[in-house]
Amino acid sequence: MTLDNATASEPREPTLTREDWLALALKTLVKDGIDRVKIQIMARKLDVARSSFYWHFGGREDLHSAMLEEWLTKNTGPILERAMRPAADVNAAVMNVFECWVDKRLFDPELDIAVRLWARRDAKVRQVVLQADLTRVKALTEMFQRYGNSPEEALIRARVLYFTQIGHFTLDDTESPETRVSHAPSYLKIFSGVEADPVACAPFMEQALKTLAASKPGRGRKKREG
């Protein structure tokens, strides 16, 4: 066997990483829905052969599992971490969670919506989403319990906090950052049952306004029916 033949018969080193494929899959899911997350379509976008995909994934199901794992890491992990953070009082604890709602690096609302639309059509994905919701609400319930709420009251406060925000993200956001942040003290009182201290709220509100203004969220997001 010549050197050229030996070299030609060996697998070539892939030029794309697993993260490249995963990032495109998630971007496609958000923009066009799960039906467009196809190996051939993505290979064409990346300008590589289909075989490149199989360096990193065993198949489409393997990719789907990786996408869900990335969603869980990105959109559930930060909520759990902030719900467990020590805080001086219940409103400070809720403001820790609020950080996730204003910073797409901590919680990507468009990705969350895309996964939920996917879940309408796939029973396995739906189970993952339901479990994620239960996990998030459980962490918030435990947070409220640490500040003196009964188990039942803590559960309802957690549900109101979580369901309100998830519902908000499903709507096209027409509020300016200034208007949205100005409501923070009132939301705190409703969610926690404790009057918010304007002085204690000020640092969060200032940072939240900067974060929201810098993120420049897109308007008129394309809606997809599941």
TADAZI-V30812 format. One line per field, one symbol per residue. phi: phi as a letter, one per 20 degrees, with the letter a starting at -180 (. if undefined). burial: I if it has 24 or more other ideal C-beta (glycine too) atoms within 12 Angstrom, else O. A space follows every 50 residues. Layout:
phi: ???
burial: ???
This chain:
phi: .fffffffeeffffedegffffffffffgffcnffeecgffffffemcfg ffgffdcfrffffgffffffffffddgffffffeffbfbffffffgfggf fdcffdbefffffffffgffdcfffgffffffffffffffffffffdnff gffffffffffffffffgffeffdffgfffffeggffgfffencgeegff fgffffffffffffflgfdmgfecee
burial: OOOOOOOOOOOOOOOIOOOIIIIIIIIIIIIOIIOIIOIOOIOOIIOIOO OIIOOIIOOOOOIIOIIIOIIIOIIIIIIIOIIOOOIOIIIIIIIIIIII IIIIOIIIIIIIIIIIIIIOOIOOIOOIIOOIIOOIIIIIIOIIOIIOIO OOOIIOIIIIIIOIIIOOIOOOIOOOIOOIIOIIIOIIOOIIOIOIOOOO IOOIIOOIIOIIOOOOIOOOOOOIOO
